[in-house]
Amino acid sequence: MKMSTTIYRVIKLTVAIGSIAFFFNPLPAHASDHESECFNSVQGKIPWNDDKNMNWEPKNVKQLCAGTTKPAEPGACFLSVLDGRVNWGKGISWDWQNIINLCAGTNNAKNTVECFQNATGKGLDWRDAILFCQRADK
């Protein structure tokens, strides 16, 4: 009888500790959580064109946010390029799709934009600079 009481108490204690660990240790966010948070920080809040249209095609926001672990960064990158602070070699007016290509999945908007500016400043074609900076951010 004493042995079964001890086993019962051990099981009860194990369940209690497991419950505490489960409820008080937050689970790490998964990529889809980051991407959803990014989506929500872009759609309806950041314009995708010079006309300040904030209603994005969902597939475009998903492409911009895909793979990020820092949800605010892809939108910040997109906005800094769209606002005309980045010369692509022939001016500061960008096609929105090219901005998405540069900023897609970035975890550091500032580094991505600086990478692009440095690459084109050293003579790299803007298309190659986008590809180079996409890889550099990963």
N, C-alpha and C positions, 0 to 999 in steps of 0.2 A: 504494500500500500504506500509506503514511504517513497519508493522508487517511482511510482506512477505520479505522485504529487510533484516530485522534483522534475520529472519530464514535462508535466503539464505547465509548471512555472517557467521552465526554459523555453517552451514553445510560445507561451504567452509573452514573455520578455522579447523573444525574437520577432514576433509579429509587431509588438509595440515599437521596437527600434526600427524595423523595416518601414513601418507607417510614418514615423517621424522623418526618416531619411527621405522617403518618397515625397512627402508634402512640404518639407522645408528646404530641400535642395532643388532649385529650379533646374529644369532640363535645359541643355544648351539649345540655342535657336538653330534651326536647320536652314539650309540655303533657301528653301521655298518661303520660310518666314521672312528672311531678309529681303527676298525678291518681292514679296507681297507688301512689305512695309515700304520698299522703294517705290513700287507701283503707286501706292496710296499717297506718297509724298510728291509724285510727279503729276498724275492725272488730275486735271482741274486746278493745278497750282502753278505749274511752270508752262510758259508758252512754248510751242514747238515751232513757231514761225515768226516772221517780222510783223505780222498782223496781230500778234499777241493772242492767237487762238490757243486756248488751254485744253481743248477737247481733243485728246490724242486718239488715234486708232489704237486699241488695246495691244495689238501685236507689236506696235512700235515701242510702247512703254515696256512691254515684256522683253523685247530685244535689248533695250537700254539697260534694264535692271538685271538681266540674266547673269548669274554667277557672282554678284556682289555679296560681300559679307558686311559692308558698311552702307546701309540703305540710303543715306543722304548724299553720298558721293557721286553716283551717276547723274543725278539731277543737277547738282552743283556744277559738275563738269559741263553738262549740256548748256546750262544757263550762261556760264562764263564765256563759252565759245559763241553762243547766239548773240550775246550782248555786244559783240564786236571787238572784243579785246584780243582776238587771235587772228593773225594774218596767215592765210594758208599758202601764200606765195603770189597770189594775184588779187589780193584785197582781203577785206574782213567780212564780206557777205558770203555765208556758207549755205550749202544745200543741207537741209535738216538731216537727211539720211547719212551724210558724211559725218555730221556731228555725232549721231548715234553710233556710227562705226568707231569713231575715236573713243567715245566715252563709255561704250557698252561694258558693263560689269566692273567698272573701275572701283577701286577701294580707296583711291586718293585722287580727287579731282585736280588738286594743285599740281601734283607730280605728273599726271597724265598730260595736262596742258603744257607744263614746262618741258616735258619730254618732246612733245610735238614742236614747240617753238625752237627748242635747241636743234632738233633734227632738221627742220626746214632751214634754220639759220646756217647750218653746215652744208647746205646744198642738196639735201635729200628731197626727192619729189614728195609732194604732200601725200600721195597715195601710199608710198613706201613708208613715210613717217607715221601714218596711221597704223599700218601693220606692225611696224617696229614698236610703237608705244603700246599697242594692245598686248604684245608679248612681254614687254618690259614690266607691265603692271602685275603680271601673274606670278 
